[in-house]
Amino acid sequence: MSTTIPDLSLYLHTHQQLQEAIQGLSEGQLVWKPASDQWSVTEVLSHLADHNIVVSFRIRAIISGASAILPAFDQDPWVSSTKANEGLASDILVLFQSLLVYNHELFGRLSPEDWEKTGVNFKGQTLTLKDVVHSFIAHVQHHLGQIARIKRALEAHV
């Protein structure tokens, strides 16, 4: 059994990556949508904050052994029902960073064995805590690509 702890600097760096991705965008540009059925940059950030909330719960469920099934969520209704595009990107990123810091503090208290604890996701896959953290980092990378595509569409629109 491998007890290698993930590179947590990559986890913490996701906030800076998001900050850099939106740098120079006006409030109008942040809420602009390429199409009515697509997300704005602000909505992407809101989704990532929601995802961070859910992942924070998954982390605690895994280390406590309290949950057989890790929670999932339906991203589109979460974004639309919370009127995410009416929020401020800066406020969303404050929450995102706060959760990163809070979880990072928790990670520092975990043993190598804690990183090997598991939970089962909604697809029936068994995931270690390490898997969950790696997946979170990859998920942010995916949405950084989405933000870049929105920015390109915005440039073409102007």
C-alpha positions as CSV (number, residue, x, y, z in Angstrom):
1,M,0.0,0.0,0.0
2,S,1.4,3.4,-1.0
3,T,1.3,6.1,1.6
4,T,2.5,8.9,-0.6
5,I,0.7,12.1,0.3
6,P,-0.4,14.3,-2.7
7,D,1.5,17.4,-3.6
8,L,-0.7,19.8,-1.6
9,S,1.0,22.9,-3.2
10,L,-1.0,22.0,-6.4
11,Y,-4.2,21.9,-4.3
12,L,-3.5,25.4,-2.8
13,H,-2.3,26.7,-6.2
14,T,-5.8,26.3,-7.7
15,H,-6.9,29.5,-6.2
16,Q,-4.0,31.5,-7.8
17,Q,-4.7,29.8,-11.1
18,L,-8.3,31.0,-11.0
19,Q,-7.3,34.5,-10.0
20,E,-4.9,34.6,-12.9
21,A,-7.5,33.3,-15.3
22,I,-9.9,36.1,-14.6
23,Q,-7.4,38.9,-14.2
24,G,-8.4,41.9,-16.2
25,L,-12.0,40.9,-16.8
26,S,-14.6,43.5,-16.0
27,E,-17.8,42.6,-14.1
28,G,-19.7,42.6,-17.4
29,Q,-17.2,40.2,-19.0
30,L,-17.3,37.9,-16.0
31,V,-21.1,37.4,-16.3
32,W,-21.2,37.3,-20.1
33,K,-22.4,34.0,-21.5
34,P,-21.4,32.6,-24.9
35,A,-25.0,31.2,-25.2
36,S,-28.0,31.1,-23.0
37,D,-27.4,27.4,-22.2
38,Q,-23.7,27.9,-21.3
39,W,-22.0,29.2,-18.2
40,S,-20.4,32.6,-17.7
41,V,-17.0,32.8,-16.0
42,T,-18.8,33.8,-12.8
43,E,-21.0,30.7,-13.0
44,V,-17.9,28.5,-13.6
45,L,-16.3,30.0,-10.4
46,S,-19.6,29.4,-8.5
47,H,-19.6,25.8,-9.7
48,L,-16.1,25.3,-8.5
49,A,-17.0,26.8,-5.1
50,D,-19.9,24.4,-4.9
51,H,-17.7,21.6,-5.9
52,N,-15.2,22.6,-3.2
53,I,-18.0,22.6,-0.6
54,V,-19.0,19.0,-1.7
55,V,-15.4,17.8,-1.8
56,S,-14.8,19.3,1.7
57,F,-17.7,17.1,2.9
58,R,-16.4,14.1,1.0
59,I,-13.0,14.5,2.7
60,R,-14.6,14.5,6.1
61,A,-16.8,11.6,5.3
62,I,-13.8,9.5,4.2
63,I,-11.6,10.3,7.1
64,S,-14.4,9.7,9.6
65,G,-15.6,6.6,8.0
66,A,-19.1,8.0,8.4
67,S,-20.4,7.6,4.8
68,A,-20.6,4.5,2.6
69,I,-21.6,6.7,-0.4
70,L,-19.8,10.0,-1.0
71,P,-22.3,12.8,-1.9
72,A,-22.8,14.0,-5.4
73,F,-24.6,17.0,-6.7
74,D,-26.3,18.1,-9.9
75,Q,-24.2,21.1,-11.0
76,D,-26.5,22.8,-13.4
77,P,-29.5,23.2,-11.0
78,W,-27.1,24.3,-8.3
79,V,-25.7,27.1,-10.5
80,S,-29.0,28.2,-11.9
81,S,-31.1,28.0,-8.6
82,T,-28.5,30.0,-6.7
83,K,-28.5,32.7,-9.3
84,A,-24.8,32.4,-9.4
85,N,-24.4,35.0,-12.2
86,E,-25.7,37.6,-9.8
87,G,-22.8,37.0,-7.4
88,L,-19.4,38.6,-7.5
89,A,-16.5,36.6,-8.7
90,S,-14.3,38.1,-6.0
91,D,-16.7,36.9,-3.3
92,I,-16.8,33.4,-4.8
93,L,-13.0,33.2,-4.9
94,V,-12.8,34.3,-1.2
95,L,-15.0,31.3,-0.3
96,F,-13.0,29.0,-2.6
97,Q,-9.7,30.0,-1.0
98,S,-11.1,29.8,2.5
99,L,-12.1,26.2,1.9
100,L,-8.7,25.4,0.4
101,V,-6.9,26.8,3.5
102,Y,-9.3,25.1,5.9
103,N,-8.8,21.8,4.2
104,H,-5.1,22.2,3.9
105,E,-4.9,22.8,7.7
106,L,-6.8,19.5,8.1
107,F,-4.5,17.7,5.7
108,G,-1.5,18.7,7.9
109,R,-3.0,16.8,10.8
110,L,-3.6,13.6,8.9
111,S,-1.4,10.5,9.1
112,P,-0.2,8.6,6.0
113,E,-2.8,6.0,6.8
114,D,-5.6,8.6,6.7
115,W,-4.7,9.3,3.1
116,E,-5.5,5.7,2.2
117,K,-9.0,5.7,3.8
118,T,-11.7,5.2,1.2
119,G,-15.3,6.1,0.3
120,V,-17.5,5.0,-2.5
121,N,-18.7,7.6,-5.0
122,F,-22.1,7.7,-6.7
123,K,-20.7,5.6,-9.6
124,G,-19.8,2.8,-7.2
125,Q,-16.1,3.5,-7.5
126,T,-13.9,3.2,-4.3
127,L,-11.8,6.3,-3.9
128,T,-9.0,7.0,-1.4
129,L,-8.7,10.5,0.1
130,K,-5.7,10.9,-2.2
131,D,-7.9,10.2,-5.2
132,V,-10.4,12.8,-4.1
133,V,-7.8,15.5,-3.7
134,H,-6.2,14.6,-7.1
135,S,-9.6,14.6,-8.7
136,F,-10.4,18.0,-7.3
137,I,-7.2,19.5,-8.7
138,A,-7.9,17.9,-12.1
139,H,-11.5,19.2,-12.0
140,V,-10.2,22.8,-11.5
141,Q,-7.8,22.3,-14.4
142,H,-10.8,21.2,-16.6
143,H,-12.7,24.4,-15.7
144,L,-9.7,26.6,-16.3
145,G,-9.9,25.3,-19.8
146,Q,-13.6,26.2,-19.9
147,I,-12.8,29.8,-18.7
148,A,-10.2,30.1,-21.4
149,R,-12.8,29.0,-24.0
150,I,-15.3,31.6,-22.7
151,K,-12.6,34.3,-22.9
152,R,-11.9,33.4,-26.5
153,A,-15.6,33.5,-27.3
154,L,-15.9,36.9,-25.6
155,E,-13.0,38.2,-27.7
156,A,-14.6,36.9,-30.9
157,H,-17.9,38.5,-29.8
158,V,-16.6,42.0,-29.3
